[in-house]
Amino acid sequence: MTLGRRQKCCLALMTIVCFAWAADAQAKTAEELTVALDTIWVVLTASLVFFMNLGFALVESGFCRAKNTVNILSKNFIVFAISCLAFYLFGWGLMFGNGTGLVGLEGIFTLGGADNSPATGDAYMGAYKAIAWTGVPLYAKFFFQLVFAGTAATIVSGAVAERIKYLSFIIFSFLLVAFVYPITGHWIWGGGWLASAGMWDFAGSTVVHSVGGWAALAGVIVLGPRLGKYGADGRVHPIPAHSMTSGVIGCLVLWLGWFGFNPGSTMASDPVAISHVFMTTNTAAFMGLLSATALNWTWDGKPDLGMSVNGCLAGLVAITAPCAFVTVNAALIIGLFAGLIVVCAVKLLDAMKIDDPVGAIPVHLFNGIFGTICVGLFAVDKITGAATGNGLFNGGGMTLLIAQLEGIAAVGAYTLAASLVFWYAIKLTVGLRVSKDEEEQGLDIGEHGQVAYTGFTSAGYGA
């Protein structure tokens, strides 16, 4: 049977339609698979960052006295819940909502809008255009950013430990995540004026760690040191940690969590970028641990385990901003100096009678600043795809470094000023510091009416 001309044309047309349909279906499948893989990567790494709450709880409680363990664990537990509420109601919209160069104006009070995957850039006309560059669903974006906001608040907990009222800390945490963290975050990650000025911060040396560090410094200034920390003669009286086991386990949990913190900030399953960031992150961590141990050993005659822990964390904080923008060799240098900086910063704060029980300010503020500067020094343009331009040491001149310094100064000025206002307002209303008797007896009994460890004498427990 021979086909006529009309039949042949119909058959050809049907064949073309089938091929076009198959190609479109294949394209959609590939597109959907990419979104699915990106989403899995984002939520898994966000979960690792969430797990860092355990690390902070263990480090902070271990580095303080046994009589305050319940209080510190409780603060680290509730601070994430408070951060969730504050970020949902205010923080997300202020940080990522469409608005001005200073603040987001959409998405406040309610989290909603199109998932916008995989729409990006100018094609996306929703309320959160600043974060439309990643094609994962809206809720995945929100959760990933939420755990970062919670980290900034958790940083404050350790610095103000062993003398702050529980309620006062809760109030400040809400204010920080609602009205401080998202404002400066909008400037850098929300398409604000610092981003437009050319500042880069891949995973948050400034956005997260410096903000937490500045807020902690303000709190310590208003609170004052713990009783007995500094003598009338100016001598420093060390207050030993009650559980170095807890401190080291906490550090290892945080080290693990950082493999979500930094590589997860690709917010896409990009194998080249993820592999690169894993390497730079780990390299800075181990080098910070080694250099801090070596300097402290030389300085004090014996290696202090607590300083080794903070050296590792200092390396991780310092590499957080430049991890996707620098070479692995540069990460080695960054980690080396981060470890040295944290040891010197601990000594400096004691000389200034600024009492930080866990070293949160030397780790997160000093090395958050240092890491942000390192982008301007060591950046290699497009090493993982981002067009940062080259840093000073790679022939890029001062342009990138100046943008980084401007960002550090602006974020520091706003965060410190706003935090001081909030701390003083809390002090004048509900009060900030527990009574002398309560501090001496321990906040576990005074604030919670319970103890962390039973079966010990009161003298041994309070040591």
N, C-alpha and C positions, 0 to 999 in steps of 0.2 A: 504494500500500500504506500503510495507516494503522497507526501504532505504538500498541500498547496502553499502558495506564497503567503496568504493570510495566516495559515496555521504556523508556518515557519516563523513569521514575525511574532506571533503570540508566544511561541515557545522560547524564542530568544529573549523576549521581554520578561517572561517569567523567570528565566535563568538569571538574567541581570538582577531582577528584584530579589531572588533567593540569595545570590551572592552578596548583594548589598545588605540584606537583612542579617546574614551570617557574619559579615564583617562588623556591622554595627553591634551585634550581640557580643562578638568577641571583644570589641573595644570596650563595651560596657562592663563586661566581665573583668577585663584587666584593670579597668578604672576602679571598679568596686573592690577587687582584690587588693589593690594598692591602699585604698581607704581602710579596709579591714585590717591589713597588716600594720598600717600606721597607728590605728586606734588601739590594737593589742599592745603595741610597743609603748604607747603613751600611758595607758592605764597600768601596765606592769611596772614601768619606771616610777609612775606616781605612787604606786603602792610601796615601792622601795623607799621613796622619800617619806611617806607616811610612817614606815617602820623606823625611821630615824628618831621619832619621838621616844621610842624605847631607849635608843642610844643616849639621847640627852638626859633622860630620867636616870639612867644608870651612872653616867659620868657625874652629873651634878650631885646626886645623893651620895655616891661613893666618895666624892671629894670633900664633902662636908661632914659634920659630926653626927654620930648615931642618933642623938636626941632630936634631930631635925629631919630625919629620914622620911617619915610619913608626910610631913608638910611639903617637902620638895617633890616627892613622888606625886602627891595630890596636885600640886601646881602644874607639873608636867603633864598630868592626865587631863585636867580640866581646861588647860590653856588651848588645846586643840579644838575642843568643843566650842569654846568662846570664839576662837578664830573663825570657825566654820560659820557661826551666826553672823559675826561682824562682816565677813567677806561676802556672804550671801546677800545681806541687806544693803551694804554700802560699798564694800571694797571692790568687788568685781566691776560694777558700773563706773565707779570713779577712776578705776585703773584702765579698763579696756573699752569703755563706752565711747562712742563718737562724741566729740566735744571740741575743746580748744587745745592749744599747746600746753596748757597748765593743768587741765582736769577733764575727765570724762563726764558727760552730762546725760548719757542714756544708760538704761539697764539698772538703775538704782532701785532698790526695794524688791524688785522681781528679776529673776533670771529667766529670760525667754528669748525667743527669736528663732530664725532658721538655723538648722545645723550647719548650713553653708559648706557642706563638703560635696564636691571638691572645689567649689568656687573660690577664687582668690582675687586679691588686688582690687582694681577699680570695678571689676565685674560684680563684686559683692556689695550690695546696697543695704545690708542689715545694720543693726545697732553697734556691732563690734568689729568694725572694719580693720582696726589695728591688729587683730589676731586672725584675720582671714587668710593669712599666708599659709597656714597649716590646714589641710583639708579634713581633719578629724571632726567628729560631731561636737556640738557645742558643750554637752555635758562632760565629754572627755577633756576638752580644753579647760573648763571650769575646775574640774577636780585636780588636774595637774597644777594649775596656778594656785589653787586653794592650799595644797600641802606646802607650797613655798611660803605662802603668807603665814601659815602656822609655824614654820621654822623661824621666821623673823621674831615672832613673839616669844618662842621658847628660849631663844638666846638670852633674853632679858632675865629669865627666871634664875639662872645660876649666879649672875652678878649681884643680884639683890637678896640672895639666899641668907637664911638664918637670922633675919631681923625684920622682915616686912610682913605686914598684915595680909592675911589670905585674901580678904575681900578687896583690899586696895590693889593687889596684884591683878585680880580678875578685872577690875574696872579699867586699869591701865591697859591691859592686854586688848580689851575690846576697843578702846579708843585708838590704840596703835594700829590695829589691823583695819579698822573702819576709816580712819581719817589721816593717818600719817603714811604708812606703808603704801597704800594705793596711789597717793598723790605723786610721790617721787617715782613710784613704779610707772605711772602714766607718762612721766617725762621721758623715760628711757625705753620701756617696753610697750607703752600704749600709743606710740606715735607722737609723743609730745616734743617739747622744744629741745631737749637734750639729744634726742634721736635725730632731730633735724639738724642739730649743730654738729653731728658726726661722732657722738659718743657711742661706744660699743661695750656691752656687758653680756656675754653669752648666757651664763647661768646664774649670775647674781652676786658677785663679790661686793658690789655696791647695792644693788636693788634689794637683796636679802640680808647679807651679812653685815655690811656697814650700817644699814638702817637699824638692825637689831643691836649692833654695837654702840651706836650713838644714843639710842634709847636707853640702853643699859648704863652708859656713862652718866647720863642725866639722872637716872634713878639713884646711882651710887653717890653722886654729889649731894642730892637732896637728903638721902637717908643717913649718910655718914658711915664710918666703919663699925664693925662689930665690936662689942665690949672686949677690951683686953688685947685687941689686935696690935695697937701701937702704944708704947709706953710714953710717959711724960718726958723721958729723956730722949725721945725720938727713935728708940730702938724698935725694930719689928719683932713681934712675938709670933712665931709661926703657929698656926692652928692646924694640926695634922688631919689628914683625911681619915675617915673611919673604915673605908673598904676600898683598897686599891684593886681588889678583884672586880668589884662592880665597875670601877673606873676603866679598867682595861677592856672588859667585856663591852662596855658602852662605846668605847673608842672603836673597837672592831665592828660593832653594829653600824656606827656612823660611817666608817670606811666603806662598808658594803653599801650602805644607803646612798653614798655619793656616786656610785655607779648607776644609780637612777637619777640623781640630782643633775649631774653634768651630761652624760650621754643622752638622757631622756629629753634634754632641752632641744635636741634636734626636732622633737615632736613629729618625727617621720622615720620610717625604717630605712634610713640611708646608710648602707653598709660601710661606705668609706668614712663618712663623718663619724659614725658611731665608734668604729674601730680606732680612729685617731683620738677621739676624746677619751676613750677608755685608757689608752696608753699615756696621754699627757696627765690625766687625773691620777693614775696609780704612781707614775714617776714622781710627781711633785709630793705625793703623800709619803712615800718611803724616804725621799730625800729630806723632807722636813723633819721626819722622825730622827734620822741619823744626825743631821746637823744640830738639832736642838739638844740631843743627848750628848754629843761631843762638846758643845760649848758649855753646857751646864756642868758636865764632868770636869772640864778644865777649870771652870770658874769656882765651883764649890768643892772640888776634890772627890766627889762621888756622883755617880749617875742617878738622878732623881727620876723615878718612874713617872710621876705626875707630869714632869716637864717633857718627857718623851711622848706621853699621850698628847699633850698640847702641841708639840712639834709636828706630829702627824696631822692633827686637825688644822694647824696653821698652814701646812702645805696644801691641804685640800681646799681651804678657804681661798688661798692666794691663786690657785689655778682655776677657780670657778669662773672668773670673768674671761681669761684668755684661753681656756682649754681647747676651743675650736679654732683659734686664730694663730697659734704658735707651734713651733716644731717640738718634738719630743726632747731634743737637746736643750731647748729653751726652758721646757718644763723642769728639767733637772736643775737648772740654775735658779729658777723661781722657787722651787721647793727648798733648795739649799738656803737661800736668803730668808725665806719664810720662817724656817726653824731658828735661825739666828735672831730674827726680829722678835719672835715670841718670847724668847728668853730675856732679851734686853727690855722688852716692854713690861714683863712681870716685875723686873727689878726697878724699872722707872716708876711704875704705879705705887710700889711699896715706898719708894723714896718720897713720893708726893702724898703719901698717906691716903691713897685711893684704894679701898678694900674691895677686891673682887675675889670671892672665895674659890671660884673654879677657873679663873683665867679667861673668862668669856670676852672681855674687852681686848686683851692682847691677841687672842685668836681671831675674833670676828671683826673687830674694828681696825686694828693695826694692819692685819693681813688682808682685810677686805679692801682697804685703801691701797696697799702695796700691789695686790693682784690687779686692781683696776689700772694702776699706773703701768703695769707690765704689758698691757695691751698696747699702750702707746710706745713702748720700748721694743717689744719683740714681735709684734704682729707681722705675719706674712700674708700679703693680699691673696684672697681666694684659695687659701691652702685647703679649706674644706668647702669652698664655694662662696663664702660671704665676702663681699667687696669692701673690706675694711680699709684698704690702703696699707702700705707698709709702715711699720713702726720706725722709730728713730734709728735703731741699730741695724735696720735693713734698708737704709737709704731713703726712708720716707720723710725725713725732716721732722719738724716739730708739730705739724698740723694735727695728727692724731693724738699726740701726747697732750697738747693744749686742750683738745676737746675732752680728754679723760680727766684732766685736772679741773676743768670747769665743772664737770659733772660731780666730781668728788666734793668740791667746795659747795655747790648748790644743794646737793642732797644732805651734806653734813649740816649746813646752816639751818635748813628747814627742819630737819629731824631733831636736831638738838634743841632748837628754840621751841618747837611744838611739844616735845617731850617734857621739857622743863615746865612749860605752862601746865600741862596735864598733871605732872607729878606734884607741883605746888598746889594746884587746885584740889587734888585728892588729899593732900596733907592738911589743908585748911578746912576740909569738910568732914570726911570720915576718918581722917588720921592715916598715917603712913607706917609708923613703926610701932612694934609691940612694946610693952612695958619692960623695964629693966629686969624685973623678977621673971617675967615670961621668957625673955631672951636667955637668962641664966638657967632656968629650969628646962628650957627647950620648947620649941614651937609645937612639937607633936602633942604634948600634954595641953598647953595653953590654947592652941588653935583647934585641935581635933579631939582631944580627950582620949588619945590612944597612943600606943608605942609600936615601933616597927619590930622590935626584938624583945621577946619575953624571956624570963628566966635569968636575968642579969641583975646585979645589985645596982641601986640608983647611982652610986658613985661611979661605978664602971661604965654605966650606960650614958651618963652625962659627959663623960670625958671627951 
